[in-house]
Amino acid sequence: MNGSNRSTVTEAVIKLVTENPMVKIDHIEAPMLLAELNVDSLEKLSIAMDLEDAFDLAITDQEVEDFVTVSDIISCVDQGLAAKAVEALADEAEEDINPDSLEISSNDHQASAQSQHAT
């Protein structure tokens, strides 16, 4: 993940945590514990849902339960975005493959092998 995306994710996560009504601190940093910020399991779920909307991701209940620090949330979003990018690349590569061209390539390979064997 490049620095620009990391910065955007960090800013978005910190903004959502700061805006949470249970959080009474104005300045939040990544290493801070969610418990110290009064973020309970319901608040973690709310933050996760907001992040899913903001970044078009799916965050599992287990991932939400594993949130202990603000940094954990940032890492989860980073990993989700990276997985989404890999999936998009795989889908794009799949679309670029033309089954007809694979068949021709296979026939060309067979013809080439037969001509080499004949010599």
C-alpha positions, 0 to 999 in steps of 0.5 A, a space after each residue: 500500500 502506498 503512503 498516500 493510501 495509508 495516510 488517507 486510511 489513517 485520517 479516515 479511521 482517526 476521523 471516525 473514531 474522533 467523531 464517535 460520541 463516546 470518545 471525549 478526546 480531540 487528538 487521537 493517534 494510531 497506537 491508542 487503545 480503544 478501551 482508553 477512548 471509551 470505544 466498546 464493542 458496539 462502538 467498534 461495530 459502528 466504526 466498522 460499518 462506517 468504514 465499510 461504507 467509506 471504503 466499500 469493504 466487508 469487515 467481518 465480526 471477528 475482525 471487529 472483535 480483534 480491534 484493540 487499538 486504532 492501529 488495528 482498525 487502520 491495518 484491517 482497512 489497509 488489508 481489506 483494500 489490498 485484498 480488493 486491489 488483488 481481486 480487481 487485478 485478478 478479475 481484469 486478468 481473467 477478462 483479458 484471456 480470450 479462450 479462442 486465442 488459447 485454442 489457437 496457441 495450443 494448435 500452433 504449439 502442436 503444429 510446431 512440435 510436429 514439425 520439429 519432430 519430423 526433422 
